[in-house]
Amino acid sequence: MSKILTTGQMIDRLTYGQVAERIFEPIGVCSDAYTKAKIDEDGNLMFYVDHWGDWSYERLTENVIASKWIIQK
């Protein structure tokens, strides 16, 4: 089983070619639609924005910072 990570841990450990899946908690507010994260070929953090259906360079929101993640191998 993959280890559950904080957002900071996910950012520190995520490498090019990996995708991190955001864990949505049933309690709390998750008003944004960032569901995945990855590092691009230049080392920049990108998020998959669910309602756009595409990857984008977005700012870290308070909800994303408070989230938990699993890095998919």
C-alpha positions as CSV (number, residue, x, y, z in Angstrom):
1,M,0.0,0.0,0.0
2,S,1.2,3.5,-0.8
3,K,2.1,5.9,2.0
4,I,-0.3,8.8,2.7
5,L,1.6,12.1,2.5
6,T,1.0,15.7,3.4
7,T,1.2,18.2,0.6
8,G,4.7,19.3,1.6
9,Q,5.9,15.6,1.7
10,M,4.3,15.0,-1.7
11,I,6.0,18.0,-3.2
12,D,9.4,16.9,-1.7
13,R,9.1,13.3,-3.0
14,L,7.3,13.6,-6.3
15,T,9.6,13.1,-9.3
16,Y,9.2,13.6,-13.1
17,G,7.0,10.8,-14.5
18,Q,5.1,10.2,-11.3
19,V,1.5,11.3,-10.5
20,A,0.2,12.0,-7.0
21,E,-3.5,11.4,-6.4
22,R,-5.3,13.7,-3.9
23,I,-7.3,12.0,-1.1
24,F,-10.6,13.7,-0.6
25,E,-11.9,13.6,3.0
26,P,-15.6,13.1,3.4
27,I,-15.6,15.9,6.1
28,G,-14.4,19.4,5.2
29,V,-14.6,21.7,2.3
30,C,-12.7,21.0,-1.0
31,S,-14.0,23.8,-3.2
32,D,-11.3,23.4,-5.8
33,A,-11.0,20.7,-8.4
34,Y,-7.3,19.8,-8.2
35,T,-7.3,16.0,-8.2
36,K,-3.8,15.1,-9.2
37,A,-0.3,16.6,-9.2
38,K,2.8,16.0,-11.2
39,I,6.2,17.6,-12.0
40,D,6.8,18.7,-15.5
41,E,10.0,18.2,-17.5
42,D,11.3,21.6,-16.2
43,G,10.7,20.6,-12.5
44,N,7.6,22.7,-12.0
45,L,4.5,21.5,-10.1
46,M,1.3,21.1,-12.1
47,F,-2.2,20.1,-11.1
48,Y,-4.9,18.3,-13.0
49,V,-7.9,20.5,-12.8
50,D,-10.9,18.2,-12.9
51,H,-13.5,20.7,-14.2
52,W,-11.1,21.8,-17.1
53,G,-10.0,18.2,-17.8
54,D,-6.4,19.3,-18.2
55,W,-3.1,20.0,-16.5
56,S,-2.4,23.5,-15.4
57,Y,0.1,25.6,-13.3
58,E,-2.1,26.7,-10.4
59,R,-1.4,28.2,-7.0
60,L,-1.5,26.2,-3.8
61,T,-4.8,26.9,-2.2
62,E,-5.5,26.5,1.5
63,N,-7.5,23.4,0.8
64,V,-4.8,21.8,-1.3
65,I,-2.2,22.6,1.4
66,A,-4.4,20.8,4.0
67,S,-4.9,17.8,1.7
68,K,-3.3,14.3,1.8
69,W,-1.8,12.6,-1.2
70,I,-0.6,9.2,-2.5
71,I,2.1,9.0,-5.1
72,Q,1.3,6.4,-7.8
73,K,4.3,4.3,-8.7
